[in-house]
């Protein structure tokens, strides 16, 4: 019973305790443990971790082992206990983050375990996550955290957003559609600052947005484009927007004449020596999903200074090659 214990002030002790909890979690999932004992052990661990979160300022040390517990407990049919625990933990965590000043005032070490927990919940506790009374706050926290460049935080956050976007639940799809405008605006402002190590996850998120939420994505892109001053500092973001347009959408009527004209006008305003290229680059950047994802990676590298704009010439050459193939588009 941790309720009578004193506050843990030694961070090293907290780290050791977290490692012990992780070991206990592994033991609870052992095939050698009888089913009834495993359920009881998991229940005790769940109770302990919730108590730690509720009573310890350095509660983030308990969120990672709690995330690791979700899959095992859900598999044992303990979904109801998990849902109650998840709600309690999220409420406390959000209160503490708010009191600390929000995302801008928190370290990545404070935030990463929370998104590990959300990722685990999106995988094995979907109803409790998206039905939570605090999910709206969690959603806003995730959008705000897109401005963080820490590798581990960015990875967990992007993986969670991909899970959110890929949900097959109709209610969750509606939630994601409502969040898309804010999400896209945040993506446009921040994607080029993310670490290269998380590129596969950012590419996956963009791909999901384009394939499953293309209408909301394109609408939000146009709104972002047309904000005063936007083109003065994120020309590469506008190029990304152009890369998101599939050729058949652009040329066969999925986009209205007004939308196509807006694209051309904005394209002509792009900043940068090579980004201000001929209009057929509009098609060259998105012939196949492979080239689109490669372009996103190279574009981020240009924005980060890891590549020069010369790398973008490859996409123009690719377009010239693909035009010779009857089935290219």
N, C-alpha and C positions, 0 to 999 in steps of 0.2 A: 504494500500500500504506500504510494508515494505521497499521499496527501499530507502526512505529518513530517516529511523530510524538509530539510533546509534548502535554500536556493543553491544551485550549482554555480559557483563563480569561476571555477577553473575550467577554461575551454578545453584543455587537454583531457580532463576527466569526462567532459561531454563527448568528445570524440571517441574515447575508449568505450563509453556507454553505448554510443551509436553502433560501434563495431560488434559489441556483444549482442545487441538487439538484432543485427543482421545475421549473426550466427544462429541465434534462436529461431529466427524466421526460416533459415535453411533447414534447421533441425525439425521444425514443425511440418515441413513439406517432404520429409523423408518417407520413402515407401515402407521403411521398417517400423514406422510408428502406427499402431492400430488406429482405425478411422475415428473412433470415439475420442481417443486421447489427442489425436491431431486436431480435431475440432475444438476441444477444450483448450489446448495449448494456443491455438490461433486466436481464440476468443480472449484469453488472458493477455496475450501480446497486444491485441487490438485495444483492449481496455487500458493497458499500461501506456501505450503510445499516445492515446488521446489525452490521458492524464498528464503526460509529460508536456504535450503541446499547450494544454490549458494552463499549466502552472509554471512554466519555465520561459523566461525571456528569450533564451537561445533556442526557441522551439524548432527552428528550421532543421536542427540536427535530427529531429524525430520524423520529419516528413519523408525523407528518402527511404528509411526502413518501412514506414507506413505504406509508401507507394509499392514497395516490394511485397507487401503483405496482401494487397488487394486481389491479385490473380489467384493466389492459393486459397484465400478465404471465400472468394466467389465460387471457386470450383467445389468447395465443400458445402455449398448451399447457405452461406452466411451473409447473403446479400442484404438482408434487412439490418443486421448489425452494422455492416459496412456503411450503409446509407446514412444511418444515424451518426456514426463516427465521422464520416466525410463531411456532413453538414456542420457538425460542431467544430471540427478542425478548420474548415474554411472560414467560418464566422470569426473565430479567434484570430486567425492569420490576417484576414482583411482588416480587422480592427487595429491590429498592431502596425500593419503597413501604413494605414491611414494616419495613425498617430505619429508615425515616423516621418511623414511628409510625402508618402507615395513612392512611385517607382524611381523618381529622380533622386530621392534621398537614400535609397536602399542600395546595398552592395549586391553584386551578382550572387554571392554566396547566400544571401537572404532569400533571393527570388528563385534561383534554380530548383531547389527542392520542391517548391510549390508547383512548378510546371511539370516536374517529374510526377508529382501526385496527380495532376490533372490529366497527364498523358495516360497514366495507369487507369484512372477512372474512365476516360474516354474509350479505353479498350475493354474493360471488364465491369464497369459500373455506370453504363451510359445513362440509364434512367435517373439515377440519383444525381449525376452530374448536371444534365441538362434540365432536370426538373427542380433543381435546387433554387431556393428563394434568393440566393446570392449569385446565381450564375451571371446575371447582367453585370455585376461588379467584377466578376472574374473575367468576363469577356472584355470589359474596358481595361482591366489591368493587362491583359494579353496584348491588346492593341498598343497600349502605352509602352509596353516592354519591347516592342519591335525596334525602338530606338536604341536599345542596348546592344553592344557589340561583343560582349563576352561569349566565347565559343560554346561553353557548356549550356549557358542560359539560352542562347540563340537556337541551339540544336533542340533542346527540350521544348521550347516554345513553338518552333516551326513544326516539329513532329505532332504536337498537340493540335495545332491549327489544321494540319493535313487530316488528322483523324476527325476533327470537327467538320471539315468540308466534305469528307467522304462518307459520312453517316448515311445509312439507308433509311433512317427514320424520317418520316414526312415532317414531323414537328421540328426536328433538329435542322432539317434542310431549310425550313422557314426561318428559323433563328439565324442560320448562317446567311441567308439571303438578305435579311434585315441588317446584318452587321457588315455586309460586303462593301458598301460605300466608304465607311470609316476605315475598314481594313485595307482596301486598295489604296486609299490616300496615304495611310501610314507606310504601306509597302513601297509606294513610289518615292516617298521621302527618305527611306532608310535602307533599301535593299543593297545599294552599292557600298554600304559601310560594313556589311556583314562579313565575317571571316570566310576564307576560301574553304575551310574544313566543313562548313555546313552547306556548301553549294548544292549538294544532291537534294537536301531537304527544301531549300528555297526553290529550286527548279521544280520539284514535285508540287509545291504549293501553287506556283504559277500555272503549272500544267492543269491541276485540278480546277483552278479558278476558270481557266480558259475552256475546259471541256465540259464542266458541269454548271458553271455560273457565268457563262460568257456574256449574257445580256447585262447582268448587273455589273460585271467587270468592265465592259466597254463603256457603259453609262457613267460609271464612277471615274474612268480614265478621262473621258471628255470633260467632266466637271473639274477634275484636277488640272488638266491642261489649261482650261479657260480661266483659272484663278489669276488675278492680277499679279504679275511678277514671276509666275511659275517658270516661264520659259527663259527667264534671265539666269537661272541658276541650276536647272535640272534638264538641260537639253537631252542628256543621255536617257533620262526617264521617258521623254517623249519618244525617243527612238525605240525604247522597250515597248511602249504602247503600240507603235506601228508593227513591231514584231509579233504582237499578239493577234493581229488580224489574219485570219486564214484567207488565202487567195480566193477561194470560192465564195467566201462571205463578202469580200470586197468587190468582186466582179459580177456576182450573179444575183444581187438584190437583197441579200440578208441585211445589208446595211442600206439605209436610205441614201438618196442622192445628196441630201444635205449633210449626212454624216460623212460620206466619202469626200465631199468638198472640204469639210472641216478638217479631215485628216490631211488632205493635200496642203491646205493653207498652213496648218501647224507644222507639217513636215518641212515646209519651205522656211520656217522660222527657226529651225534647229541651230543651236550654237555649235561651233567646232569645225575644224577644217574638213574632216572626212565625214562627219555626221551630216553635213549639209550637202548631201550627194544627190544623184538624179532620182527621179520618182520611182524608177523600177526597183530600187533597193527595198521599197515598201513590200514588194512581193518576195524578194530574194531572202529576206530574213526569216521567213516562216514556211518554206516549202515542205519541210518535214518536221515532226516533233524533235528529231535528233538535232537538226540545225538550229531550231528555236532554242533548245536547252543549251546548246553550245554557245549560241549568241549571248544568252543571258549571262553565262559564266564569263565570257570575254568582255562583255560590257561592264560587268562589275569590276573586272580586273583593270580596265581602263580608268574607271572612276576612282579606284584605289591607288592608281599609280603603278600597278604591277605590270601593266602592258601599255604600249603606245597605241594611238588610234590606227596605226598601220595594220594592226591585226584585223580590223574590220573589213579591210579590202578582200579578205578571203571569202566573205559572204557575197560580195559582188561577183567574184570569179566563179563561185559556186552557182550563182544565178545564171551566169552566161552558159555554164556547162549544162545545167538542168533544162534550159530553154531548148536545147537540142534534142531533148528526150520527149517523145509525144506524151508519155504518161507522167511527166514530172509534176503536174498540178492537177 
